[in-house]
Amino acid sequence: MPLVGDLRTLLRFPGFRRLLAVRLLSQLADGVYQVALAAHVVFSPEEETSPAAIASAMAVLLLPYSLLGPFAGVLLDRWRRRQVLLFGNLLRSVMALSTAALILGAVPDWLFYLSALSVTAVNRFILAGLSASLPRVVDDERLVMANSLSPTAGTVAAAAGGGVAFAVRLLAPGGGRSSDALVVTVAATVYLLAGLASLRMHRDVLGPEPTRVQPHFVAAVASTARGLVDGLRHVAERRTAARTLAAMALMRFCYGALTVMVLMLCRYAWADGAGPGGAGDATGPAADDGLKWLGVAVAVSAVGFLTAAIVTPWAVERAGQLGWIAVCAGSAAVLEPALGLPFAPVPMMAAAFVLGLVTQGAKITTDTAVQSSVDDAFRGRVFALYDMLFNVAFVGAAGVASLMLPPDGRSTALVVSVAGIYLAVAVAMARFRQSSPVA
């Protein structure tokens, strides 16, 4: 298989092997932690979940990073990125243990969200640092290949972490809060392992160049405003990067809206395992049925992510970066309503595969476009802005979905609207491709 050959080629780079190990452990822990939060917030029998409640939770967890993101980028261009991976994962391990204690203590929601927010905020440093570090461990010729395999492997690891979380929760005695706390504790353990794995790399290997390191926090933060303006200007001057970022933000918006819809379908419409029309009391065993459907959706999406890693390098070589994004968005515009409008579990799982493939395919292409056209000195802040854009789009989509979705999650208007956005992205990227044939 070409994928196996590509992986063997990349694994010859010692730095890539070590960075990949950190990514896999870190994102495996992310998957465990996120499923634990979803189970506690969305599927808790004590809570009456609504689309608005899900949107509020996403806003609490993600929007604050929209302010933190530019600061993270400036710091990633000044702090040693290996140190960020080390201390960031160690800090997340400690904070995840705090989240487990808060779950057991049945504390007020705001305190639980504050703890989860802390883990999420550090997570953005980690993910941006991993992306900014990748060009430091492979050569330019293999950068597209590395962007296909490394982030996708991380996404698959996160999905595997979700599977671990489902398994632990299923096997844990007692259920309820104790099971959720146990799953979070497992995540804390894996975060610790990710931090220790980063010690296999020299502290300077991931950049930035030692001459650019500013260890004093105040000095780094003081340059944030100027650095942010420089980073925005840097991206604006690179049309391919700017266009792919805009397209990816819109596709992320679509993905966010559909995520809320699937959560509500799992929570209520499919909670009794009856499929469309099922009443589902969404408590006890019925809620567990809904959680199982969510687990299937995560697993099927992971298969789509892996498929994207296989086909994207080949597709970009033939269609170009903008052309492949156009194909991804156009495919989603056709298949998403065809599979989603029945609101039945099996067609929706097929839609999850399609959306996993096209979303990850577009993301791989966007990562490559940004990395290949942005100077190393700007990569940290550009990728932090990239993550910020992702969060705003995702939370905005959740807010829109909360206004459109009925309690059981079945909304024809939402499915059709999302298809229209995908179509608009496909048309725009096809036109940009014609005007920029080299992209």
Secondary structure, DSSP 8 states (H G I E B T S, - for coil): -HHHHHHHHHTTSHHHHHHHHHHHHHHHHHHHHHHHHHHHHTS-TTS---HHHHHHHHHHHHHHHHHHHHHHHHHHTTS-HHHHHHHHHHHHHHHHHHHHHHHHHT--HHHHHHHHHHHHHHHHHHHHHHHHHGGGTS-GGGHHHHHHHHHHHHHHHHHHHHHHHHHHHHHSSS-HHHHHHHHHHHHHHHHHHHHHHGGGS-TTTT-S-GGG----HHHHHHTHHHHHHHHHHHHHT-HHHHHHHHHHHHHHHHHHHHHHHHHHIIIIITTTS--TT-----SHHHHHHHHHHHHHHHHHHHHHHHHHHHHHHHHHHHHHHHHHHHHHHHHHHHHHHHHHTT--HHHHHHHHHHHHHHHHHHHHHHHHHHHHHS-HHHHHHHHHHHHHHHHHHHHHHHHHHHHH--TT---HHHHHHHHHHHHHHHHHHHHHHHH-TT-
